[in-house]
Amino acid sequence: MATRGSLLTIHAGQVACLIRVPTEVIKTRSQTSSYGALANSSLATTKLVWKADGLKGFYRGFGITVMREVIISLAYFPGRHLPVDWI
């Protein structure tokens, strides 16, 4: 059973993805050398993502990340609250 607190936590996770996904895109592009020697810093990678794909490029993978957060929250919070409520 989802409580109001659980639902708020799910929404908070979705909002957190607005910040988390762009930073993950930059980190991943830097680590995989997607832009080669041009991406020698996080700032350089950010500029290259912006130039190549615009704002949309920072949110690549946003949908799947939000789905993952929702599934994890739906599995975690009821499993956590049921034993506490039962005791």
N, C-alpha and C positions, 0 to 999 in steps of 0.2 A: 504494500500500500504506500503510495506516495504521499508524503506529508507536504504541507505548504513550504516548509524549510527545504525539503528535497527538491521541489520544483524551482524554488529560488536559486538553489545551488546549481541546478542544470542551466538555468538562464545566465547565471554568473559565469559559468564555464564557456558558454557561447560568446559572451561579451569578451571574455579573456582571449578568445581566439582572434578577435580583431587586432590584438597586439601581438599575440604569440605567432601567428602565421607569417606576417611579414618578416619578423626576426628570424624565423626558421628558414624562410626562403633565402634570405641574405646569407645566413650561416651555411646552408647547404650549397649554395652557388659558390661560396668562397672555398669550402672544403673540397668540392669536386672539381675545382678549376674550370668551371663552365665557360669562363671568359678568358682563360689562359693567364698570361702575365699581366694583362690589363687590370685584373682584380687583385691588386696587391694589398688591399685593406678593405674593411667593411664599408667605409665611405665610398671607395671606388666601386665596389660591387653594387652598392645602393644606386649610384649614378648610372651604372651600366644596365641594371634591371629597369630603372625608370626610362632610360633612353630606348631600350629594346621593346618593352611591353607596356610602359606607362603604369598607372595605378593598378590595373588588372594583373600585372606581373607579380605584384607583391602578395596577391591573394590566390595564387595558384595553389590548389590543394585545400582551399578553405572549406569546401563542402564536406569532403571526406573527414577532415579534422573535426568539424562540428559533429558529424555523425558519430565519430569515435568517442567524443566527449559525452554525448548523450547516452550512448550505450553503456559506457563505463559508469556514469552516474546512476543510470537505472539499475545496474547490477550492484553497485556498491552501497548506495544509501538504504534501500530496503533491507539488504542483508545486514547492515550495521544497526538499523533502528529496530528491527523485529526482536532480536535478543534483548536489547535494552528495554523495549516496551514490555516484553514478556516477564522480565525480572521485576 
